[in-house]
């Protein structure tokens, strides 16, 4: 699995950027660079957030980027004059949109995806989620819900006053500012989470360390006391057994003589001989 992930990462980072801009947005270059430098992650697509004015076909009931003309796009704040001049070129149904930061990250393991999802949620990107494909690709999508979508013209005819366009411009710029704050918060939280994860991996105990070194001192002391009790018990039993053997031997043999005790018959002969001697006297 690790080799497959490494292959996917190498393939993704080496392919051409097929977005309209053709490069990573400036406001998230540091985020993308950080993720791609980690062994557990790489980015597959991203957008720092943008204010967009598109002109769709009048018969279309749904805004589709593939079948529309981009009248205006900016990854920074804009002015009402920018939008007004762009609307003058509309011949269909113009729609003003604000699209917040979005980032898709492929993760090596499910635990890595869960960490990324947690960072995203805690940074304000509450619409984030993760998916697992049939081929085993684990993708975390970092998304938020503070978007904006407002129709401004129909069949090339402006539907609103210029004052309203000015008001919408302020709203869109406020959302862009909030979007940039969340990106900054996401980057800080991501740095902290990755550092903590790395530290935890370094503190995992080595399986080769002996159990004796991992056991607490109290347990080792208790085992030592128990072993000493067992040794004393074995010594006491041995002493009692040896004492009983010596006692049996001295019951039928006393005085100087050979080191081995006499047989029972010999004991009887000695007793008889003593009796005879006392009778003669």
N, C-alpha and C positions, 0 to 999 in steps of 0.2 A: 504493500500500500504506500509506503514511504517513497519507493522508487517511482511509482505512478504519479504521486503528488509532485515530486521534483520534476518529472517530465512535463506535467501540465503547467507548472510554474515557468519553466524555461521556455516552453512554447508560447505562453501568453505574453511574457515580457519581451519576447523577440519579435512578435508580430506587429504590423503597422497599426497606428491609431486611426480607426475608421470614422471617428466623430467629425462633425462639420468643422470644428476648430482644428483638429489634427494634433492636439497636445493637451496635457493636463492643465487645468485651470490654475492660475497663479495662487489663488487664496487657499488651495488645498495641496500644493506641491509637497509641503512638509509632511502632511498626513500620509499621502501616497508613498512618499519615500520611506517613511518610518515602517509602514506595513510591509513593503516589498523587501526591506532589509531583514525582516524576521523569517526564520526558517518555517514558521507555522502558517504564514499568510502570504497572499499576493492579491492585488486588486485586479478586477476584470473590467470595471467601468466606473466612471465617476463624473460628477458635475458639482461645482461649488455652489450652484444656485444662480438663477437668472430671471430677468424681467424680459418678457417675450410678447411681441405683438404679431399675430399671424392672421393671414387672410385665407379663409376657407371657401370652398365652392358653395354658392347659395343653396343648392339642393341638398347639401349634406346636413343631416340632423345632428351630427357628432363631429367635434373637432378632431381631425386626424392630421398629424404632422407630415405624414407621407404624401398627402394630397392637398397641400396648402403652400402658400407663399409666406416666407418669413419677411415681414415688413420691418421689424426691429428686434434686436436681441442685445442684451448687455448683462455681463456678470458683475457689474457694479451698479451703484445708484444712477438714476437717470433724471431728466427734467421733463416737465410737461410739454415743452417745445419739441423735444425728441419724439414724443408720442404723436403730437399734433401733425408734424411734418410727415411722419410715417403713415398716419391715417389718410392723408391726402392721396396716397397711392393705392388705396383700397378699391377693389372692384367687386368684392364678394362680401362675406360675413367676417368682419374683423373682430378678433377676441384678444383682450389683454390678459396675460397670465403671469403669475409669479410662481416659479417652480423652485422649491428649497433644495438644499444640499442633498445629494443622493450618492451612495457609495455601495458597490458590490464587492465583497471580499470572499475569496475562496480560502477555506480553512483546512488544515491537515487532518485534524481530529474533531470529533463532536465537542469535546471539552474546550477546544480552542474557539469554536463557533459560539459556544455558550458564554465564554468570557467576552468575546466581541459584542455579543447581543446585550450583555449586562452593561458594558461601557456605553453603548449607544442609548439604551433606555435611561440610564442615569445622567446622560448629557442632554436630555430633552428630545431625543428622536424616538418618540413613543410609537411610531408606526413601523418600527424595525421588526425584522423576523428572519428566520433561517429555513432553508430547504435542503433536502438531500435527494439527489437525482438517482436514477436507476443504475447509473455507472459509478455511483459512490461519491460524486462531487458534492461537497458541503459548502453552501453559499450563505453568507450572512448579508442581508440587505439593510443598510442604515438609511432610514427615511423618517420624515416628520410630516405633520398634517397642516402646518401653517401656510398653505398655498393660497392662491387667488386666481379666479377665472371670471371675467366679466365681458359680455358682448358689448361692442361699441358701435358697430355699423351693420347694415343689412343691404345687400346688393349694392354696395358702394356708398350708401347714404348714411351719414352720421346720425346716430340715434340719441346722443346726449349733448349737453352744453359743454363748452370749454371749461367752465368752472368745475364740472364734475370730473373732467379729465385731469385737471389740476389736483383735485381731491384724491383721485385714484393713484396719481403719481406719488403723493405723500404716503398713502397706505402701502404701496409697493416698496417704497424706499425704507419705511419702518420695518417691514418684513425682512428686507435684505439685511438691515442692521442686526436684527435679532438672529437671523440666520448665521451671520458671521460670528456672533457671540457664542452660538451653540457649537460652531465648528471649533472655535478656540477651546471651549470647555471639553469637547470630545477629544481633542488632541492632548490636553493635559491629563484627562482621566485615562486615556489610552497609555500614555507614557508611564503613569503610576501603576496601572494594572500589569503591564508587561514587566516592569521592574520587580514588582512583588512576586509575580509568577516565576521569574528567573531565580529570585532568592529562595523561594520555596523548593525549587528543584535542586538547588545546591545543598540544602539542608536535609535532604532525604538520606537516612542512614544507610551505610554500605552493608549489603547482605553478608559480606565476607567477615565482618566484625564478629568476634565470638560472642556467644550468649552471655558469657561471664562478664564481659565488659558492658553489656547492655542492661544487665540485671541491676536493680537498685541495691545499695549497700545493706539495707535492713534485711533483704532477702538472703544475701550472701552470709551475713552474720548468723541468721537463724539456722541456715543449712549447716554452718560450722558447728554450732552448739549441738544440733541433733546428731551429727556424726560423732562428736566427742562422747555423747551419752551412749551411743551404740558400741563404741570402742570399750568404754568402762564396763558395760554389761557383758561383753564377750570375755573380758579379762576376769571378771568376778566368777563367771560360770566355770572358766578354766581352772581357777584356784580351788573352787569347791570340789570339782571333780578330782583334782590331784590330791587334795587332802583326804578324800574318801579312799582312794587307792592306797595311800600310805597307811591309813588306819587299818585296812584289811590285812596288810602285810605284817604289821606289828602285833596283831591279835594272837598269832601262833608262833612268833619268833622274837626272841630278845637276846641281848648280849652280842659279843663279837662273833664273827663268823663270815661265811662267804657272802658276797654281795647279793646273791639270789636267795630268796626265802625258801625254807625247806618245805617239802611236801607234807600233807596232813599226817601220813603214816609216820614220818620222821618225828613229828611233834609228839605223837603218842609214845614212841620208843623213848624219847627223852624223859617224858613224864614218868614212865615205868622205872627207868634207871634211877631216877632221883628217889623214888619210893623205896627201892631196894637198899639204897645207900643209907637212908635214914633208919631202916629196920635193923641193919647190921650194927649200927652205932647204938 
